[in-house]
Amino acid sequence: MIKKYYQLILWFFCALVLLSLGSCDPARKYEKAESEAIANYLSSNPADTFKLEPSGLYYRDVVVGTGRSPVTGDTADVVTIGKYLNGTEFFSTAGGADLVFEVGEGQLISGFDEGITYMKEGGKATFLIPSKLAYGTVGNYTIPGYTPLLYDVQLIKVTPGPSK
């Protein structure tokens, strides 16, 4: 009888441990914090009217260009400044060499690749890129995981790809 009592307590304890481990999801905490940071940024910058794209990218035209929109395989020549939501810069080509890359070829984070396709040559835009379209859960160099990023982008030139 006592042995069965101890077995029952042991099973109860194991079930309790398994339930508590299953409910510990640190990723949820970080995802929630990121969502709150984006919501706070958007609500504290009401003049910045971003369009939420189906992918989760927030896009805002500052100056609508008049030239051609880049498509996958084209080469884009841009001037860009990358910032955290608090305004701290982590990357800039302003005053230096432009950033030149092939659109849609995975050379840059997917949110940037997507955002550039909404622009027209000569335009300026701001991208608010959630971490799932940037550096994800692990981050990259000085950018921590679960970090949403802002990019101010000017599309200088679009060169058609080889098949155009």
N, C-alpha and C positions, 0 to 999 in steps of 0.2 A: 504494500500500500504506500509506504513512504517512498519507495523507488518510483512508482507511478507519479506521485506528487512532485518529485524532483524533475522527472521527465517533462511534466506539464509546465513547470516553471521555466525549464530550459527552452522548450518550444516557444513559449510566450516571449521570453527574452530575445531569442533569435528573430522572431517575427517583428518585434519592436525595433531591433537593430536594422533589419532589412528595410522596414518602412522608413526609418529615419534617414538611412543612406539614400534611398530612392527619392526622397523629397529634397535632398541637398543638390541643388543645381546652380553652381556659381555662375554659369553662363547667363542664366536668367537675370541675375542681379546686374551684370554688366550690360546686357541688352536693354534692360529697363532704364538704367542710368543713361545710356546713349540716347534712347528715345526721349527721355526727359530733357536732356541737353539740347537736342534738336528742337523740341517743342518750345523750350525757353528761349532759344535763339530766335525762332520764328515769331514768337509773341512779343519779344522785346525789340524787334526790328520790323514794325508794321509797314514801313515804307518799302521794304524789300518784299515784293510780292512774287513768291516763287511758285512755279507750277510743279506739282508732284507728278512725276512720270510713273508709269506702271512698274518699272524696275525698282523704284524707291528713290531715284535721283530727284533732287530738287533743282529746277532750272529757272533762271531769270535772265531775260534780255535786258541789257543796259542800253546798248545802241544796236538797232537791227541793221545788219549789213545789207549790201545790195548785190553782192557777187554770188558766186556759186556755193552751194552747201557741199561739204565733203562727204564722200561715201567710202565704204570699205575699199582699201587698196590705194586711195588717193594719198598724197603727201600733204600734211598740214604744217604750216609755219605759224607759230603762235608766240605771243608774249604772255607770260602767266605769272601770277603770284599765288603761292599756296599758303594758307593760314589755318590755324586752329580756330574754333568758334569764338575764342576770347580775343581774336585779332592778332595773336602772335604769329609772325611769319616763320615758316620753316623752309621755304623754297621761293626763289625768284629768278626770272630771266630778264626782268626790267633793267635796262641799262647795260645789259650784256648780250651774249649771243642768244638769238631766238631758239625756241624749242622746235625742232623739226622731227616729225615722226610719221609713220605710215598708219593711217586710220584703220582701226579694227583688226590690227595684226598682233595685239597683245603686248605692244611695247610699253604701254602705260596702263595705269589702273583702269578697270572696266568703266567706272563712272565717268572718268575723263574722256575715254574713247566714245562713250555714248553721248555725252554732253556736246562734244564738238560737232556731232552730226546734226544737231538742232540749230547750229549757227550758219550764217552766211559770211562769205569773205567780206572783210571790212567791219564786221560786227564785234561787239563786246558783250560778254555775258558773265554771270556768276553761277557756279555750280556748288551746291551743298551736297556733298557726297557722303552717304552713310558708310560705316565701316565695311558692310558686306559688299560694297562696290569699290572699296579702297583696299586697305591692308588687312581687313578681316579681324579675326580674333587674336592673332599673334602679333600684328604690327610689323614694322619695318624700320630698322635702325633707331632713330629717335622718336618715331611715331608709335605710341602704344597701341595695342589691340583695342578694339571697340571704340576707335576714335573717329568721329565724323570730321570731314575736312571741307574747307571753303577754297575755291579757286576763282580768282578773277582772271578772265581769259580774253585776249584780243586775237581774233583770227586774221592774220596778216595776209596770207596767201594760201590758195589751194591749187596744187598741181595734180592734174588727173593721173591716175595710175596707168600702168602699161597697157591695160586692156581697154582703155577709154578712147 
